[in-house]
Amino acid sequence: MRVLALTAQLRLQKADVTASIPVLSDRVVNVASVPQRSPLRYPGGKTWLTPEIRRYLESLAFRPKVFVEPFAGGASASLTAVMDDYVDEAVLCERDPDVCNLWQCIIDNTEDFAHRVENFVPTRENIDVVFADTGTARIDAAFRTLVRNRVSRGGIMAKGASVMKRGENGNGISSRWYARTLASRIRAIGRYAENLHFVLGDGLSLMDVYRDNESAVFFIDPPYTAAGKRAGRRLYEYNEIDHEDLFDRVAQVRGAFLMTYDESPEIVEMAQQRGFRLARVAMKNTHHTVMYELLITSHELKL
Ligand SMILES: C[S@@+](CC[C@H](N)C(=O)[O-])C[C@H]1O[C@@H](n2cnc3c(N)ncnc32)[C@H](O)[C@@H]1O
């Protein structure tokens, strides 16, 4: 009985820890009001955080030279940083070879890739042909990855993810393949090919490369697998992260950083132990429930 009471008390104290963190914004961002730059519908994507990322970059006392994104995914933060001229260049790391290859093809073969996207008619049969293709040419593999991302439920590309049958509002799969819009996003990204660098590998190692660079700013959005959370495991093929190790490396960064996590007492504790700053920002999850995302930063976020 006493053990139960103590456990309940502890849980209450932990919940209090997150409740005392300042709320940066209680208004859920309307994603339609933010420029969509990535051709990917990325699970856990941070397009909705764009206004806060901009505010953070504007609040820095220096203009960062390089934007470092160790967990690239749909890359929306780096695309904003470079295309809105907050930084000269972005370096991104992605562990999933299919996702990284897609980005590298967009950068290296922009026009061929955009042309292919523009001319693809997403019928069930054509999609099956793309999936059945075992061609190893990098551009074929990249195209397969993009099609898989666009037509799978929730954009999930991890093994076992299912393909949408009815599309949005029953409008068929074509409701997820806006050929001209996607091609124009790809061409827009291609115009910044010199400023965007995608590396295949472990984001933690990339952090070490830029750790001592005072004019680097890091945007860190790892798979959320800390404290037994399962979302990150279901969403991504590569999801094993040693979160304590990540936090230790972040503590050594000499430039600025903005890190995002699902709100949880364990993460708050890891951040507080290292003297990081914390804030919360409202967001809607996939079930349209309003909840808070945790922002962990080197520099104070203005309320
Ligand atoms: C939360 S998602 C990033 C979403 C991204 N911020 C966006 O807006 O689309 C995390 C990404 O990290 C990748 N990943 C997992 N482990 C990694 C590692 N050790 N190094 C680099 N990338 C990794 C996953 O494949 C996934 O694409």
The ligand as a MOL file (V3000), in Angstrom:
LIG
                    3D

  0  0  0     0  0            999 V3000
M  V30 BEGIN CTAB
M  V30 COUNTS 27 29 0 0 0
M  V30 BEGIN ATOM
M  V30 1 C 12.0290 12.5420 -36.0190 0
M  V30 2 S 12.6920 12.0980 -37.5800 0 CHG=1
M  V30 3 C 13.2570 13.6430 -38.2070 0
M  V30 4 C 12.1190 14.4230 -38.8090 0
M  V30 5 C 12.5610 15.7350 -39.4360 0
M  V30 6 N 12.9530 16.7000 -38.4250 0
M  V30 7 C 11.4490 16.3110 -40.2980 0
M  V30 8 O 11.0060 17.4560 -40.0690 0
M  V30 9 O 10.9940 15.6250 -41.2130 0 CHG=-1
M  V30 10 C 14.1660 11.2650 -37.1460 0
M  V30 11 C 15.0020 10.7820 -38.3350 0
M  V30 12 O 16.2660 10.3150 -37.8240 0
M  V30 13 C 16.6830 9.1990 -38.5950 0
M  V30 14 N 17.6750 8.4880 -37.7590 0
M  V30 15 C 17.4900 7.5360 -36.8260 0
M  V30 16 N 18.6480 7.2360 -36.2150 0
M  V30 17 C 19.6000 8.0210 -36.7630 0
M  V30 18 C 20.9940 8.2090 -36.5360 0
M  V30 19 N 21.6540 7.5340 -35.6040 0
M  V30 20 N 21.6470 9.1180 -37.2840 0
M  V30 21 C 20.9990 9.8330 -38.2380 0
M  V30 22 N 19.6820 9.7100 -38.4940 0
M  V30 23 C 18.9850 8.8240 -37.7660 0
M  V30 24 C 15.3980 8.4520 -38.8850 0
M  V30 25 O 15.5560 7.6140 -40.0090 0
M  V30 26 C 14.4300 9.6230 -39.1420 0
M  V30 27 O 14.4600 9.9650 -40.4990 0
M  V30 END ATOM
M  V30 BEGIN BOND
M  V30 1 1 1 2
M  V30 2 1 2 3
M  V30 3 1 2 10
M  V30 4 1 3 4
M  V30 5 1 4 5
M  V30 6 1 5 6
M  V30 7 1 5 7
M  V30 8 2 7 8
M  V30 9 1 7 9
M  V30 10 1 10 11
M  V30 11 1 11 12
M  V30 12 1 11 26
M  V30 13 1 12 13
M  V30 14 1 13 14
M  V30 15 1 13 24
M  V30 16 1 14 15
M  V30 17 1 14 23
M  V30 18 2 15 16
M  V30 19 1 16 17
M  V30 20 1 17 18
M  V30 21 2 17 23
M  V30 22 1 18 19
M  V30 23 2 18 20
M  V30 24 1 20 21
M  V30 25 2 21 22
M  V30 26 1 22 23
M  V30 27 1 24 25
M  V30 28 1 24 26
M  V30 29 1 26 27
M  V30 END BOND
M  V30 END CTAB
M  END
